[in-house]
């Protein structure tokens, strides 16, 4: 068996040596290029904004009403410390908490975080991560059955994020219909207009008609000094690499476009 393996290796090596150097170099450079492209696509590009934040400065746009959004990725939070934390020397006013995703996934720390925010007098809201694999109505029913919003809570949020999961433009009509269904069902259930969370590019390209314009907008747009978005917005997620007392690691930082009274007027 050992001799057989040695024979095969020698045979392969003999055949390789018969290949012209120009072809060998072309194959070698092709392998290097393919590896570099794979590494960049999977390990650099998805985190390029975050690396900018780590090695550069996080911009803090003007405004006084600051908050965060959290999920189980922030692990267990020290709410006593979080309550006293400062963001750019300003108090923490609000927190959006991930509740559900799709039709059957409830965030493992939602109930703990949702109750803790209330107990520490931090204005709270809950968000649903939209899935393209389930109907909008079924997802809305699941969210509404999970999240018991109370007077003084922020409106429910629909988190819309699509990247490599689908080619949205090729299926825009169906998905916009499902997003509409979620918004309408949830609005009827809570008797308040939900907030749409989406990136600058996604909102501008796909959710810019009169129907979607009637809903409050929470924009995700990182590492810029000011927004150039043409339209009304209520919240701005301006970084995904912030730090606050009570939370280990990174957390999203947000700014409300208004004063404290206007924030309170948005609530249930």
C-alpha positions as CSV (number, residue, x, y, z in Angstrom):
1,X,0.0,0.0,0.0
2,X,2.8,2.4,0.9
3,X,4.6,1.6,-2.3
4,X,1.4,2.3,-4.3
5,X,1.0,5.7,-2.7
6,X,4.6,6.6,-3.4
7,X,4.2,5.5,-7.0
8,X,1.1,7.7,-7.4
9,X,2.8,10.7,-5.9
10,X,5.8,10.2,-8.3
11,X,3.5,9.8,-11.2
12,X,1.6,13.0,-10.4
13,X,4.9,14.9,-9.8
14,X,6.2,13.7,-13.2
15,X,3.0,14.9,-14.9
16,X,3.2,18.3,-13.2
17,X,6.8,18.7,-14.4
18,X,5.6,18.2,-17.9
19,X,3.3,21.2,-17.7
20,X,4.8,24.4,-19.1
21,X,5.8,27.0,-16.5
22,X,3.5,29.6,-18.0
23,X,0.5,27.4,-17.3
24,X,1.7,26.5,-13.8
25,X,2.1,30.2,-12.9
26,X,-1.4,30.9,-14.3
27,X,-2.9,28.1,-12.1
28,X,-0.9,29.3,-9.1
29,X,-2.0,32.9,-9.4
30,X,-5.6,31.8,-10.0
31,X,-5.6,29.8,-6.7
32,X,-4.1,32.8,-4.9
33,X,-6.7,35.2,-6.4
34,X,-9.6,32.8,-5.5
35,X,-8.4,32.4,-1.9
36,X,-8.1,36.2,-1.5
37,X,-11.5,36.8,-2.9
38,X,-13.1,34.1,-0.6
39,X,-11.3,35.6,2.4
40,X,-12.4,39.1,1.6
41,X,-16.0,38.2,0.8
42,X,-16.5,36.1,4.0
43,X,-14.2,37.7,6.6
44,X,-13.5,41.3,5.6
45,X,-16.5,42.8,3.7
46,X,-19.2,41.9,6.2
47,X,-17.3,43.5,9.0
48,X,-15.6,46.4,7.2
49,X,-17.8,49.1,8.9
50,X,-17.2,47.6,12.2
51,X,-13.4,47.5,11.7
52,X,-13.6,51.2,10.8
53,X,-15.2,51.8,14.2
54,X,-12.6,49.8,16.1
55,X,-9.7,51.5,14.5
56,X,-11.2,54.9,13.9
57,X,-13.6,57.2,15.6
58,X,-17.4,56.6,16.1
59,X,-19.2,59.8,15.1
60,X,-21.8,61.1,17.6
61,X,-24.4,63.1,15.7
62,X,-26.0,66.1,17.3
63,X,-28.9,65.4,19.6
64,X,-29.8,64.7,23.2
65,X,-32.2,61.7,23.2
66,X,-29.9,58.6,22.9
67,X,-30.6,54.9,23.1
68,X,-29.5,51.4,22.2
69,X,-30.9,48.3,20.7
70,X,-30.1,44.8,22.1
71,X,-30.7,41.1,21.6
72,X,-29.2,37.9,23.1
73,X,-25.9,38.8,21.3
74,X,-25.3,41.3,24.1
75,X,-25.6,38.4,26.6
76,X,-26.8,39.1,30.1
77,X,-26.8,42.8,30.8
78,X,-26.1,44.6,34.1
79,X,-29.2,46.8,34.1
80,X,-28.1,48.8,37.2
81,X,-25.0,49.9,35.5
82,X,-26.8,50.4,32.2
83,X,-29.3,52.7,33.8
84,X,-26.5,55.0,34.9
85,X,-24.5,54.8,31.7
86,X,-23.8,57.7,29.4
87,X,-23.6,58.0,25.6
88,X,-21.4,60.9,24.6
89,X,-22.0,62.3,28.1
90,X,-25.8,62.1,27.7
91,X,-28.2,59.8,29.5
92,X,-29.7,56.6,28.1
93,X,-33.4,57.3,27.3
94,X,-34.6,54.3,25.4
95,X,-33.8,50.7,24.4
96,X,-35.2,48.6,21.6
97,X,-35.2,44.9,22.4
98,X,-35.3,42.0,19.9
99,X,-38.4,39.9,20.5
100,X,-39.1,37.6,17.6
101,X,-37.9,36.4,14.2
102,X,-40.0,34.6,11.6
103,X,-42.9,32.6,13.0
104,X,-41.3,30.6,15.8
105,X,-38.1,32.1,17.0
106,X,-38.3,34.2,20.2
107,X,-35.0,35.8,21.4
108,X,-33.7,33.9,24.4
109,X,-33.3,37.0,26.5
110,X,-36.3,39.0,25.4
111,X,-38.5,38.5,28.4
112,X,-35.7,39.2,30.8
113,X,-34.6,42.3,29.0
114,X,-38.1,43.6,28.4
115,X,-39.0,43.3,32.1
116,X,-35.6,44.7,33.2
117,X,-36.0,47.8,31.1
118,X,-39.4,48.5,32.7
119,X,-38.1,47.9,36.2
120,X,-35.2,50.4,35.6
121,X,-37.5,53.1,34.1
122,X,-35.8,52.9,30.7
123,X,-38.3,53.6,27.8
124,X,-38.6,50.3,26.0
125,X,-39.6,49.0,22.6
126,X,-39.7,45.5,20.9
127,X,-38.7,44.6,17.4
128,X,-39.4,41.7,15.0
129,X,-36.8,40.5,12.6
130,X,-38.6,39.9,9.3
131,X,-38.1,36.7,7.4
132,X,-38.6,36.2,3.7
133,X,-39.6,32.6,4.3
134,X,-42.9,33.1,6.1
135,X,-46.0,35.1,5.5
136,X,-46.2,38.6,6.9
137,X,-49.5,37.9,8.7
138,X,-48.2,34.8,10.4
139,X,-45.1,36.6,11.5
140,X,-47.3,39.5,12.8
141,X,-49.5,37.1,14.7
142,X,-46.5,35.5,16.4
143,X,-45.0,38.9,17.4
144,X,-48.3,40.2,18.8
145,X,-48.9,37.0,20.8
146,X,-45.4,37.2,22.2
147,X,-45.0,40.9,23.0
148,X,-47.3,42.5,25.6
149,X,-46.8,46.2,25.0
150,X,-48.0,48.6,27.7
151,X,-48.9,52.2,28.0
152,X,-45.7,54.2,27.7
153,X,-43.9,51.7,25.6
154,X,-42.5,52.6,22.2
155,X,-44.3,51.4,19.1
156,X,-43.6,47.9,17.7
157,X,-40.7,47.7,15.2
158,X,-40.3,45.7,12.0
159,X,-36.7,45.1,11.3
160,X,-36.1,44.5,7.6
161,X,-32.7,43.4,6.6
162,X,-31.9,41.6,3.4
163,X,-28.4,41.0,2.0
164,X,-27.3,37.7,0.4
165,X,-30.4,35.8,1.6
166,X,-32.4,36.9,-1.5
167,X,-32.3,39.1,-4.5
168,X,-34.9,41.5,-3.3
169,X,-35.3,43.3,-6.6
170,X,-36.3,40.1,-8.3
171,X,-39.1,39.4,-5.8
172,X,-39.9,42.9,-4.7
173,X,-43.7,42.7,-5.2
174,X,-44.2,39.6,-3.1
175,X,-42.0,40.8,-0.3
176,X,-43.4,44.3,-0.2
177,X,-46.9,42.7,0.1
178,X,-45.8,40.6,3.0
179,X,-44.2,43.6,4.7
180,X,-47.4,45.5,4.2
181,X,-49.4,42.7,5.7
182,X,-47.2,42.7,8.8
183,X,-47.5,46.4,9.3
184,X,-51.3,46.5,8.8
185,X,-52.0,43.5,11.1
186,X,-49.7,44.9,13.9
187,X,-51.1,48.4,13.6
188,X,-54.6,47.1,14.0
189,X,-53.6,44.9,17.0
190,X,-51.8,47.6,19.0
191,X,-53.7,50.6,17.6
192,X,-50.5,52.4,16.8
193,X,-48.3,52.7,13.7
194,X,-45.3,50.4,13.8
195,X,-41.8,51.7,13.1
196,X,-39.9,50.5,10.0
197,X,-36.2,49.7,10.6
198,X,-34.2,49.5,7.3
199,X,-31.0,50.6,5.9
200,X,-30.6,53.9,4.0
201,X,-30.2,52.1,0.6
202,X,-33.0,49.6,1.2
203,X,-35.6,52.2,2.2
204,X,-34.6,54.5,-0.6
205,X,-34.9,51.8,-3.3
206,X,-37.8,49.7,-2.2
207,X,-39.9,51.4,0.5
208,X,-40.3,54.9,-0.7
209,X,-44.0,54.9,-1.8
210,X,-46.9,56.7,-0.1
211,X,-47.9,53.6,1.9
212,X,-44.5,53.1,3.6
213,X,-44.0,56.8,4.0
214,X,-46.8,57.0,6.6
215,X,-44.9,54.9,9.1
216,X,-42.2,56.2,11.4
217,X,-38.7,55.4,10.1
218,X,-35.6,54.1,12.0
219,X,-32.7,54.4,9.7
220,X,-29.5,52.3,9.8
221,X,-26.6,54.3,8.4
222,X,-23.1,54.1,10.0
223,X,-20.0,56.3,10.3
224,X,-21.2,59.5,8.7
225,X,-21.2,63.0,10.3
226,X,-24.8,63.8,9.1
227,X,-27.6,62.1,7.2
228,X,-28.3,63.0,3.6
229,X,-31.4,60.9,3.4
230,X,-34.2,62.7,1.7
231,X,-37.3,62.2,3.9
232,X,-38.5,62.1,7.4
233,X,-36.8,59.9,10.0
234,X,-37.4,59.3,13.7
235,X,-34.5,57.2,14.9
236,X,-31.0,56.9,13.5
237,X,-28.8,53.8,14.3
238,X,-25.4,55.5,13.7
239,X,-23.0,52.8,14.7
240,X,-23.0,49.1,15.4
241,X,-19.8,49.2,17.5
242,X,-20.7,51.3,20.5
243,X,-19.8,50.7,24.1
244,X,-21.9,51.4,27.2
245,X,-21.6,50.5,30.9
246,X,-23.4,47.3,31.8
247,X,-22.9,45.6,28.4
248,X,-19.8,43.7,27.4
249,X,-18.7,44.1,23.8
250,X,-20.3,46.0,21.1
251,X,-23.8,47.5,21.0
252,X,-25.8,49.5,18.5
253,X,-26.2,53.2,19.4
254,X,-29.2,55.3,18.3
255,X,-30.4,58.8,18.2
256,X,-34.0,60.1,18.4
257,X,-34.8,62.9,16.0
258,X,-36.6,65.2,18.5
259,X,-36.9,66.0,22.2
260,X,-38.1,64.0,25.2
261,X,-41.7,65.2,24.9
262,X,-41.8,64.2,21.3
263,X,-40.4,60.8,22.2
264,X,-43.1,60.4,24.8
265,X,-45.8,61.4,22.3
266,X,-44.8,58.5,20.0
267,X,-45.5,55.9,22.7
268,X,-48.6,53.9,23.4
